[in-house]
Amino acid sequence: MVKRIPIYLLISILVFSFELDSFAQSKGKKSKDLRSQSKIGLQLTIEEIGETTAEMSYEVDSANYAIFISTLESCEKTLPWTGNLALKDTATYPILKNYPKVGKLVASGLSTKKGKFFFVELASRNDYWLHIFKKQGDSLIYYKSFQFNTIARKPELQAYQIAFDDVTDTSFVVSWLNGSGEGRILVVAKGERLDKPENGKEYKASNAFGKGELIKGTTSVVYDGKDLRPKIKVTGLEPGTKYAVGVFEYNGNGKYRHYNTASESNNPRVKATKIPTPIILNATPLEEGVYQIKWKKSKGAITYLLDLARDREFKQIVEPYKDLDIGDLESYEISDLERNAKYYIRLKAKGEFGESLYSPVFELKTK
């Protein structure tokens, strides 16, 4: 069965009789209308719409209404009374009787004051109008119309194989393989779950997290496009934080849009940003062969890994300083260093969700 979406539209059809009791206007005074009014009406509500279906509910104050459905916004304003036609639970659009310049008759002479009816076999991604008439003598007089639309067909194949590249403490690059939709959106949410988009709605996107339109207040739309090989850099992320990432294929734009919200291989995924990179501030000699290095700590770090080498490329590692786990400190003493020698030091922070990038290389010349 086609998945349908709730869209709530309410239209009240009111008929007023006006009697002008008095009118007065003079300099320094406001004009004034005194009117007596009576009200009759019919209320229609769209409960759900889908690719080829629409469900309506109604409430009327009399049986003297006729409902027509049309693909045209305009219609004739009067026509002969059609006779009573009972409202059926299901109205199959192609076989409804057509009235030229008005539309297909859904019902006339409503027998109950409240009820529902269900349209089937409508065209997908299409606009429709319900034209409402009221019986007066042997004629039907036009009163009101309202519009609704069906949505596009859902893409059969969902996007898949989300991958991450160039992950930093505040950004990452996302790529994936497209599905069969006309386009797709990329969404990101803080944590391990995300919200799905609503059919019939188009979201404004920004690759800066939190700047694009939000789905249900939590999930940020960071991309909406039709690129063949998308590769999107998402910025504005928090360091050392998990993010849920998903791609949803769609067909149609605006009110016709229909999303595929199913999961697929590696879609969605969860990815953590890196911890901020530590910065080595200085190296202070304590005694011969012993130096104390000090660094700027990284938020979210639970320990630091230290490398010491005789070359800038860290191919000539000085043991035991290869990814040496030195704990959650802000300074550390390195010993057994040779006099008048050149050493290279780097650090990276390690936290609950991963590691930082290496710090800029610090060059130490011993005395």
ABEGO torsion letter per residue (X at the ends): XBBBBBBBBBBBBBBBBBBBABBBBBBGBBBBBBBBBBBBBBBBBBABBBAABBBBBBBBABAABBBBBBABABBBABBBBAEBBBBBABBBAAABBBBBGAEBBABBGBABABEBBBBBGBBBGBBBBBBBBBBBEABBBBABBBBBBBBBBBBABBBBGBBBBGBBAABBBBBBBBBABABBBBBBBBEABBBBBBBGBBBBBBABBGABBBBGGABBBABBBABABBBBBBBGBBBGBBBBBBBBBBBEBEAABBBBABBBBGOBBBBBBBBBBBBBABBBBABBGBBBBBBBBBBGBABBBBBBBABAAGABBBOABBGBBAEBBABBBBBGBBBGBBBBBBBBBBBAAEBBBBBBBBBBBBX
